[in-house]
Amino acid sequence: MKRTGAIVNTTLITMDPQRKRAEQGGMVWEEGEIVFIGENQAVKRWAQQKKLPLIDGTGRYVFPGLVNTHMHLFQNLLKGLGADLTLEAWWPSTIKPAAMLLEAKHLQAAAVGGTLEAIRGGSTTLVDYMYAHPQEGLSEVLIDAVSQVGARLMYARGYRNTGADYGFPKVLIERTKDVFSEINRLQRDYEEKQQMVSFMLAPAAVWALDASGLMDTRGFADEAGIPITMHMFETKTDNVVCRERFGVKDALSFFKQTRLLGDDLLAVHVVDVGARELDAFLEYGVKVSHNPVANMYLASGISPVIDMLKRNIVVGLGTDGAASNNTTDMLETMKITALLHKTAALDPTAMTADKVLGMATIEGAKAIHMEEYVGSLEVGKKADFFVFYPDGCGKSSPCHDPVASLVYSSGQQSIETVVIDGRTILDKGKFVDLDEHEAYERQSNMARDLMQKIQEA
Ligand SMILES: [Zn+2]
C-alpha cells in the first residue's frame, strides 16, 4: 500500500483546464494514481474505508509536481566553475574537460545530488539531456541514480556525430546508428518502468551534427515514435554555423531541409529568433524549453517568450545544467522567469505568477508529451505533487495568495512533502529512503576527484 494515501483540510491548485482551486478539500491516490479530488468528508470516508494513510493539510497547499524540461545532471559537479564566461568560452573551458573524463562514480553522485536538490524545489519530472558519453554504460548509471531517488525521468540521450572542427574531442563524437541501438536497448531494459522512465533523442546542437546526422535523427524518431530535443538558437552561432558550414541562408532553412521540425521536437533556449522562426515553430508544432537563468548567466539574451505565448506555442521551463545555473531548483527559475519578462516588456502584467506556474507544470508536461500523465491534479493522472507549507520558512510567510507566494517568495524549506507516482519521497522535510547530507558529501568528493583528474590530464 506504499503508493497510496490521502490528504485533507487543504487547498489544491489543480492546474486543470479550468484552473480549478479545490478549497477546504482533499485528494486520494491509489497505486500511484489520483482517484478522487473533492470535499473533506468524502476524502475522510474514503481513507477510513480503505485504511489509507492520511495527511493533514491544514495551512498547506497542494500543487502538481513541477516539470523541469531541461537539465544536465552531470553538471552538478561543476557549480560555479563557469562563472563570468560567454557560451563559446564556457564550453571548452568548463564543460569539455569534465565531459571527457566523466566516470560512472562521478555521474552517479551528481545525478543523486541534483535529483535530491530538484525534488526539494518541488520538481517531480526531470528531463535529463545527457550528452557526455566518454565511456559506455553512463546512460544506465544516470537512469538508475534518478530512479533510486524516485523522480520521474525523461532520459534525453544526447549525442554529436561531428564537430571536431569546432573543438569537440573525438571521445565525445559518436555514430548515430550506435546511439540509436543504445536507445532501443535502453527502452527494452527499462520497459517495466513504464512512465517513470521515458526516452528522447537529444542531438546536441547544430554545430555538433551534420545534415545526415539530423536526417537520421528524424528518421529514427519517426520509426521508433521517440520525441526529439535539441539546443536551438541559443546564440547567434546557429545561424553563423549553418551559413558557413552548410551554405544555407540560415539555421531555420537547415532545420527545414533536414526535416527536423515537427510537433515531437522540443527546442531548448530559442533566444536568437524572430517572427520567421516563431511562425515556423507554430506551423510545425515545435515546443520550447525556456531556460532563463542559463540565458542570463551566459548573457545569451532574452528569449521572446511573450511572443511565443501570443502565438500559442507550448513553452515549458528548465533550469539547464548546474554549470550555467548553479542549481536544479525550479522555484528560483519560476521567479526569475516572471521578473525577466516583466522587465523586458516594461509591463508587470506581461508575465503573471499563474502563467509561470502553468509553464512549470502543465505546459512543461505538454512540451514532453506527458500531459496525459502529469502536469496537473486530475483524477486518472499520476499522483505527482508537492505540499507547499508557507509557514515552513520565513521567506514564504505570510501567504495571501498561494500561487503568487510560491512563485515570488518561496524557498526549498517551504516544500514540506513531495509525492511521486504515489510514493512519498520527501516527508515533512526529510527524505524517506536516502541520507541527503551523505549524498551531498559524496557529490562534493566526486567533484573534487573529477577536478583532480582534469588537472592531471
Ligand atoms: Zn543545455
Boltz pocket constraint, residues with backbone or C-beta under 6 A from the ligand:
constraints:
  - pocket:
      binder: B
      contacts: [[A, 70], [A, 71], [A, 72], [A, 129], [A, 231], [A, 268], [A, 320], [A, 321]]
      max_distance: 6.0
